[in-house]
Amino acid sequence: MKMIKRHDFSAIITHWLVALSTFTLFFTGFVQLPVAKRYFISTLPGLSWSADYSFTLKLHYLAAVVLTFALFFHLASKIITRDFDLWPRRGDIRESYLIIKSLITKKPEPPSDKYLAEQRLAYAYMAFNFLIIVLTGMIKVYKNLPGISLNPKLVWLATTLHNISSFLLGLGIFAHLLAFILFRENRNLIPSMFTGKVSLEYAKHRHPLWLKRIKNNDNDQQERPQTFKQQIFDEG
């Protein structure tokens, strides 16, 4: 089977750093409510630490550092390499509607670039919530430093926005995972999260505009200067 490179190694590592640190933040933030003892989470095998507020707070901070690093690294790499394929474009809302409609009605989808329109919209949605979470999280950490006293209204606002954005991010992640469950076509992307490659046949079927860009070596569209043949791999 012929495969084509979709993500480089740094993109794969960044994706999993964001995913794992976000999951850790959700869990440690949740058990700090506190609910670990109340709902017997701490009695589960290997989770006795979840009732230790001091430990979960430190783990929460550590995950926050990892997440912040991964997000800034991702943003910097996109700007340096001028890779803006995931950034929203004009017409993405309408195109997303047409793609989802075609998936439901089993009719042909409109041709897509490297990423689907709804993937670009989801990226913007996630990025906005991550930005709010990071900024408000910094305020909450600063507030906990010795000798620091902040305006109670600012602390309340930061905490409220932090919680709301966390909830919205959780909904976005749920929708992201649900898209793989409900639509079989999306499952072809799962291997790329680990290998960075997708089936060439899948790319021809769903991302013809991306392949055309590679073949034309259109550097003005932020594609790395790599020939089409150099991105094709034989597997299996």
Secondary structure, 3 states (H helix, E strand, C coil): CEEEECCCHHHHHHHHHHHHHHHHHHHHHHHCCCCCCCCCHHHCCCCHHHHCHHHHHHHHHHHHHHHHHHHHHHHHHHHHHCCCCCCCCCCHHHHHHHHHHHHHHCCCCCCCCCCCHHHHHHHHHHHHHHHHHHHHHHHHHHHCCCCCCCCHHHHHHHHHHHHHHHHHHHHHHHHHHHHHHHCHHHHHHCCHHHHCEEEHHHHHHHCHHHHHHHHHCCHHHCCCCCCCHHHEEECC
